[in-house]
Amino acid sequence: MASSKAYLDFVIEQISELEEITYRAMMGEYILYYRGKIIGGIYDDRLLVKPVKSAISLMPTATYESPYEGAKEMLLVDNVDSKEFLIKLFDTMYDELPEQKKKK
């Protein structure tokens, strides 16, 4: 099932205070970037983020879910209604995210 643009718009609005939030549509889903690094995505109208240490510590009871069949599991963010939490989550995760690989 593809994600709705309305859910993407809701999440983007929640984190709108952050600079350099971008997304890219991919096969009916959306990859989210924060300051040029992939932080997670919207999959089946769920916000999933990379399971880095800081995200795990902020969400110790979060469930691990696969964005699609065969993919690595990610953390389900179930507190999308809290702007403050999402901003803190994204800011805290940033330093642990890998740099984007340069295209040749």
Helices and strands as residue ranges (DSSP letters): H 5-14, E 21-26, E 29-34, E 37-43, E 46-49, H 53-58, E 64-65, E 74-77, H 83-94
